[in-house]
């Protein structure tokens, strides 16, 4: 089997010659029933029998890697796909820079690599679990289909990590693969590994924020792992990034369409003040200040996914050639960082200041800065929608010290503008910065399902174009009776 096309005659579609690797094939076939049990228990509730117009990867050729067709989600062809191998690839950073990329794991890095693969793998089923009830309140069949596309691709990304665990980590890998199906998002006894993946996703605005912010963190992490000197991990993540782009598209266009609908409704009836919340909500749309509060919440939760700003673990992973920086090969430096520094925001006395830290230990901070710049571009696109409507309002990312649970600012109370508060002031003002229970109740009241082809809920605008260039009234999901 070549490295481009995927053999869909296989029970487990793949381009890694599974038929010739009997040990791994047997292990994956043994894992498969448990995965399907997990999907039926924790996948989209109430839609296992629906026929969904889904994209399925059939190649890793960027010119034509997927086909669209109707499929029941439990019958989706989850496959194991790695980007084509570059025979001449070398380790691009760290102390092994310039050495041939590894096709097997160096023994001294086994534990470090396994943890990175497990953490990445754990996020994939977690998001499916968080989103499992959203199909019941979808604002359109178009949006429902996009949700399910994200879900099945998160499932495929789980398969990608499980393949690496079975192929390269022996008994430990098999045990870790089983654990990925045992943990549950939000569970008291066996929660998912990262905090943001134990948060509830109670409504569609939360889903759009999640796919805009948290999947963008996923993009940054995958880009960093795609630089890895361990070539199978690099190739796996490079193809995963192809699918991850759609997840962020769902988030960005979903928020943009929500903002657009709010502005259109305000202008239509002459509501000029975006802070006249009761008047705006009476129009059946989400007011812009509440959208800002949801943005504050999801951005701050996603910042915590980067870990501590100063980290010896990140330094060790970089120095070892295991996890690089965002778009490592495009950076103009020595790719060793032994004598470099990087500015890190810290609390110095009672002030927030930049402090130069060794660049090796500040890698999480650098990646987070790259992430923030990427988020800011999307926020400006939302602001363009608002500007074109004539409404006087701007969305903004909150300060990185706002609402943090991990890192330099975990014990700090700060406003979205970065003004430090005492605990009493924070408790008094909190509901002005983050969604209150009343905000949640209002958003929940809008979450009425719309299942007529071509129709959309009151709070969101239709998309400019359909998926796969389908017409506006295309039946993206055929719901089973």
C-alpha positions in Angstrom: 0.0 0.0 0.0 1.4 3.4 -0.9 1.7 6.3 1.4 -1.0 8.4 -0.3 -4.1 6.3 -0.7 -6.0 4.6 2.1 -7.3 1.0 1.7 -11.0 1.2 2.5 -11.4 -2.6 2.1 -9.8 -2.9 5.5 -11.8 -3.2 8.7 -9.5 -0.4 9.9 -8.7 1.8 6.9 -5.1 2.8 7.0 -2.0 3.8 5.0 0.5 2.2 7.5 0.4 -1.4 6.1 -1.5 -2.8 9.1 -2.1 -6.1 7.2 1.7 -6.7 7.5 1.9 -5.8 11.2 -0.1 -8.6 12.7 0.7 -7.7 16.3 -0.6 -4.2 16.1 -3.5 -5.2 13.9 -4.6 -7.7 16.5 -4.3 -5.2 19.3 -6.3 -2.6 17.4 -9.0 -5.1 16.5 -9.2 -6.0 20.1 -9.6 -2.3 21.1 -12.2 -1.6 18.4 -15.3 -3.1 20.1 -14.6 -1.1 23.3 -14.3 2.0 21.1 -17.6 1.3 19.5 -19.2 0.7 22.9 -17.8 4.1 24.1 -19.1 5.8 20.9 -22.6 4.4 21.4 -22.6 5.4 25.1 -20.9 8.8 24.9 -21.3 9.9 21.2 -24.1 12.1 19.9 -27.1 11.3 22.0 -30.2 10.3 20.0 -28.6 10.4 16.5 -26.7 7.1 16.2 -29.2 5.9 13.5 -29.3 9.2 11.6 -27.8 9.4 8.1 -25.3 12.2 8.2 -23.6 13.9 5.2 -20.1 13.4 6.4 -16.6 13.9 5.0 -14.4 10.8 5.2 -10.7 10.8 4.6 -9.7 8.5 1.7 -6.2 9.8 1.0 -3.5 12.0 2.4 -3.0 13.9 -0.8 -3.8 17.5 -0.1 -5.4 17.9 -3.6 -8.2 15.5 -2.8 -8.1 13.8 0.5 -11.8 13.3 1.4 -15.1 12.3 0.0 -18.6 13.2 1.1 -21.5 10.9 1.5 -24.3 9.8 3.9 -23.3 7.5 6.7 -24.5 6.4 10.1 -21.9 7.7 12.6 -21.2 4.2 14.2 -20.4 3.0 10.7 -18.0 5.9 10.0 -14.7 4.6 8.6 -12.3 5.8 11.3 -8.9 5.2 9.9 -5.2 5.5 10.7 -3.6 8.1 8.4 0.0 9.4 8.4 1.3 12.2 6.1 3.8 10.9 3.5 7.2 10.1 4.9 10.2 12.3 3.9 13.1 9.9 3.7 15.6 12.8 4.2 13.9 14.4 7.2 16.1 15.3 10.1 15.4 16.4 13.7 14.8 20.2 13.3 15.7 21.4 16.9 17.3 20.6 20.2 20.5 18.7 21.0 19.8 16.2 18.2 19.3 18.9 15.5 20.4 17.6 12.1 20.4 13.9 13.0 18.1 11.6 11.0 14.5 11.7 12.3 13.7 8.7 14.5 11.5 5.9 13.1 11.6 4.2 16.5 11.5 5.8 20.0 14.9 6.4 21.6 14.7 4.5 24.9 15.6 7.5 27.1 12.6 9.5 25.7 10.0 6.8 25.9 8.2 8.0 29.0 8.2 11.6 27.9 6.8 10.7 24.5 4.1 8.4 25.9 2.8 11.1 28.2 2.6 13.6 25.3 0.7 11.1 23.2 -1.7 10.2 26.0 -2.5 13.8 26.8 -3.2 14.6 23.2 -5.2 11.4 22.9 -7.3 12.2 26.0 -8.5 15.5 24.6 -10.1 13.8 21.6 -12.9 11.6 23.2 -13.3 14.3 25.9 -14.7 16.9 23.4 -17.1 14.3 22.0 -18.4 13.6 25.5 -18.7 17.3 26.2 -20.8 17.8 23.0 -22.9 14.7 23.1 -26.3 16.3 23.8 -25.9 19.3 21.4 -27.6 17.6 18.5 -30.9 17.8 20.3 -30.8 21.7 20.2 -29.1 22.2 16.8 -30.1 25.6 15.2 -30.2 23.9 11.8 -29.4 20.7 10.0 -26.3 22.5 8.6 -25.0 23.1 12.1 -26.0 19.7 13.3 -24.0 18.1 10.4 -20.9 20.3 11.3 -21.2 19.2 14.9 -21.2 15.5 13.9 -18.3 16.1 11.5 -16.2 17.5 14.3 -17.2 14.5 16.5 -16.3 11.8 14.1 -13.0 13.5 13.3 -12.2 13.8 17.0 -12.8 10.0 17.1 -10.4 9.5 14.2 -7.8 11.6 16.0 -8.2 9.3 19.0 -7.5 6.3 16.7 -4.4 8.1 15.5 -3.0 8.4 19.0 -4.1 4.8 19.9 -2.2 3.5 16.9 1.0 5.1 18.2 0.4 3.7 21.6 -0.1 0.2 20.3 2.7 0.3 17.7 5.4 1.9 19.8 4.7 1.5 23.5 4.0 -2.2 24.1 2.0 -3.3 27.1 2.1 0.2 28.6 0.7 1.6 25.4 -2.1 -1.0 25.4 -3.0 -0.1 29.0 -3.0 3.6 28.2 -5.2 3.0 25.1 -7.8 1.3 27.4 -7.7 4.1 29.9 -8.5 6.6 27.1 -11.9 4.8 26.9 -12.4 4.6 30.7 -12.1 8.3 31.6 -15.1 10.6 31.2 -15.4 14.3 30.8 -16.5 15.9 34.1 -16.4 12.7 36.1 -15.6 13.0 39.8 -13.8 9.6 39.9 -12.0 9.5 36.5 -12.0 12.9 34.8 -10.2 13.8 31.6 -6.6 14.9 32.1 -6.9 18.6 31.3 -9.3 21.0 33.0 -10.9 22.6 29.9 -12.0 19.1 28.8 -14.0 18.6 32.0 -16.1 21.8 31.6 -19.7 21.5 30.4 -20.7 22.5 26.8 -24.3 23.3 27.6 -25.3 25.3 24.5 -24.3 26.0 20.9 -22.6 29.3 21.7 -20.4 27.4 24.1 -19.7 24.9 21.3 -18.7 27.6 18.9 -16.5 29.2 21.5 -14.9 25.8 22.2 -14.2 25.1 18.6 -12.8 28.6 18.1 -10.6 28.8 21.2 -10.0 25.2 22.5 -9.6 23.6 19.0 -7.2 26.5 18.2 -5.1 25.4 21.2 -5.3 21.9 19.6 -3.9 23.4 16.4 -1.0 25.0 18.3 -0.2 21.7 20.1 -0.4 19.6 17.0 1.8 22.1 15.1 4.4 21.8 17.9 4.2 18.0 17.9 4.4 17.9 14.1 7.9 19.2 14.5 8.9 16.2 16.5 12.0 14.2 15.8 9.9 11.1 16.3 8.8 10.9 12.7 5.6 8.8 13.1 4.2 11.3 15.6 5.2 14.2 13.3 3.5 12.6 10.3 0.4 11.7 12.4 0.0 15.3 13.6 0.6 16.8 10.1 -2.5 15.0 8.8 -4.6 15.7 11.9 -4.0 19.4 11.2 -5.8 19.0 7.9 -9.0 18.0 9.7 -8.5 20.4 12.6 -8.9 23.3 10.3 -12.5 22.5 9.8 -13.2 22.5 13.5 -11.9 26.0 13.8 -13.9 27.0 10.7 -17.0 25.7 12.5 -16.2 27.9 15.6 -15.3 31.0 13.8 -18.2 31.0 11.4 -20.6 30.0 14.2 -19.6 33.0 16.3 -19.6 35.2 13.3 -23.1 34.2 12.3 -24.3 34.7 15.8 -22.8 38.2 15.9 -24.2 39.0 12.5 -27.7 37.9 13.4 -27.7 40.0 16.6 -26.6 43.1 14.8 -29.2 42.6 12.0 -32.0 42.2 14.6 -30.9 45.3 16.4 -30.7 47.5 13.3 -34.0 46.2 12.0 -36.0 47.5 15.0 -33.8 50.5 15.7 -32.1 49.3 19.0 -28.9 51.3 18.9 -27.5 50.6 22.4 -25.9 47.1 22.5 -26.0 47.4 26.4 -29.8 47.6 26.3 -29.7 43.9 27.1 -33.4 43.3 27.8 -34.4 45.0 24.5 -31.8 43.0 22.5 -32.8 39.7 24.1 -36.4 40.3 23.4 -35.5 40.1 19.7 -34.6 36.4 20.2 -30.8 36.9 19.8 -27.8 36.9 22.1 -26.7 40.3 23.2 -23.1 41.3 22.4 -22.0 41.9 26.0 -23.0 38.2 26.8 -21.1 37.1 23.7 -18.1 39.0 25.2 -18.5 37.2 28.5 -18.6 33.8 26.8 -15.5 34.8 24.9 -13.8 35.8 28.2 -14.6 32.4 29.7 -13.4 30.2 26.9 -10.3 32.1 26.1 -9.2 32.0 29.8 -9.9 28.3 30.0 -7.9 27.7 26.8 -4.9 29.7 28.1 -4.7 27.2 31.0 -4.1 24.4 28.5 -0.7 25.8 27.8 0.5 25.0 31.3 2.9 27.1 33.3 4.6 29.9 31.5 8.0 28.7 32.8 8.4 25.0 32.5 11.3 22.6 32.7 9.2 19.9 31.2 8.7 22.0 28.0 12.4 22.7 28.0 13.3 19.0 28.3 10.9 18.1 25.5 12.4 20.7 23.2 16.0 19.9 24.1 15.3 16.2 23.5 13.9 16.9 20.0 10.4 15.7 21.0 8.2 18.8 20.9 9.1 21.9 19.0 7.7 25.4 18.7 4.8 26.6 16.5 6.2 26.4 12.9 9.6 25.6 14.2 11.3 25.4 10.8 10.2 28.9 9.8 11.9 30.6 12.8 15.2 32.2 12.1 17.5 31.2 15.0 19.8 28.4 16.0 16.9 26.0 17.1 18.8 25.1 20.2 18.0 28.2 22.4 20.9 27.5 24.9 21.7 31.2 25.1 18.4 32.9 24.2 15.8 34.6 26.4 12.1 35.3 26.0 9.9 37.8 27.9 7.4 36.3 30.3 4.6 38.1 32.0 4.8 37.7 35.8 3.6 39.2 39.0 6.5 41.4 40.3 5.4 42.7 43.7 1.9 44.1 43.0 2.5 44.7 39.3 2.3 42.6 36.1 5.6 43.0 34.3 7.6 41.3 31.5 10.6 39.4 32.9 13.3 37.9 30.6 13.5 34.2 31.1 15.7 31.5 29.4 14.0 30.8 26.1 14.1 27.0 26.7 12.0 27.2 29.9 9.7 29.9 28.4 8.5 27.7 25.5 4.9 27.5 26.8 4.8 31.3 27.0 6.0 31.6 23.5 3.4 29.1 22.2 0.7 30.9 24.2 1.7 34.2 22.6 1.5 32.6 19.1 -2.0 31.4 20.1 -3.1 34.8 21.3 -2.0 36.4 18.1 -4.0 33.8 16.1 -7.1 34.3 18.3 -6.8 38.1 17.9 -7.1 37.9 14.1 -10.4 36.0 14.5 -11.7 38.6 17.0 -11.0 41.3 14.5 -13.0 39.5 11.8 -15.9 39.5 14.3 -15.5 43.2 14.8 -15.6 43.8 11.1 -19.0 42.2 11.1 -20.2 44.6 13.9 -18.6 47.6 12.2 -20.3 46.9 8.9 -23.7 46.7 10.7 -23.2 50.1 12.2 -23.5 48.9 15.8 -21.1 50.6 18.2 -19.4 47.7 20.0 -16.1 45.9 19.9 -15.2 42.4 21.1 -11.8 42.0 22.7 -9.6 39.3 24.2 -9.3 39.6 28.0 -5.9 40.1 29.6 -3.9 36.9 30.2 -4.1 37.4 33.9 -7.9 37.2 33.9 -9.6 34.1 35.4 -6.6 31.8 35.4 -6.3 28.5 37.3 -2.8 27.6 36.1 0.6 29.4 35.9 1.8 32.8 37.0 -1.7 34.3 37.6 -3.6 31.4 39.2 -3.9 33.2 42.5 -4.6 36.6 41.0 -7.9 38.3 40.6 -7.9 40.7 37.6 -10.4 42.3 35.3 -10.5 41.6 31.6 -8.5 44.8 31.2 -5.8 43.5 33.5 -6.6 45.6 36.6 -5.8 43.8 39.8 -8.7 43.4 42.3 -9.1 42.2 45.8 -11.2 39.1 46.4 -14.2 41.1 47.6 -14.2 43.3 44.5 -13.8 40.3 42.3 -16.8 38.5 43.9 -18.9 41.6 43.5 -17.9 42.1 39.8 -17.6 38.6 38.6 -20.9 38.4 36.8 -20.0 41.5 34.7 -17.0 39.6 33.3 -18.1 35.9 33.1 -21.5 34.4 32.1 -23.9 34.4 35.1 -26.5 31.7 35.8 -29.1 34.1 34.4 -27.1 34.5 31.2 -26.9 30.7 30.9 -30.6 30.4 31.4 -31.3 33.0 28.7 -29.0 31.3 26.2 -30.6 27.9 27.1 -34.0 29.4 26.3 -32.9 30.1 22.8 -31.7 26.6 22.2 -34.8 25.3 20.3 -34.0 22.6 17.7 -34.6 23.5 14.0 -34.7 20.4 11.8 -36.4 21.7 8.6 -33.9 21.8 5.7 -32.8 25.3 5.0 -34.3 26.8 8.2 -32.3 28.4 11.0 -33.0 29.4 14.6 -33.7 33.0 15.4 -30.4 33.7 17.0 -28.0 32.7 14.1 -27.7 33.7 10.5 -27.4 31.2 7.6 -24.0 30.5 6.3 -22.8 32.2 3.1 -22.2 28.8 1.4 -23.1 25.2 2.2 -20.8 22.4 2.9 -19.5 20.7 -0.2 -21.2 23.5 -2.2 -24.7 22.1 -1.4 -27.7 24.3 -1.7 -29.2 26.1 1.3 -32.1 23.6 1.7 -29.9 20.5 1.5 -30.8 17.8 4.0 -27.5 17.5 5.7 -28.9 15.0 8.3 -31.7 12.5 7.7 -33.0 12.0 11.2 -34.2 8.5 11.9 -37.9 8.2 12.9 
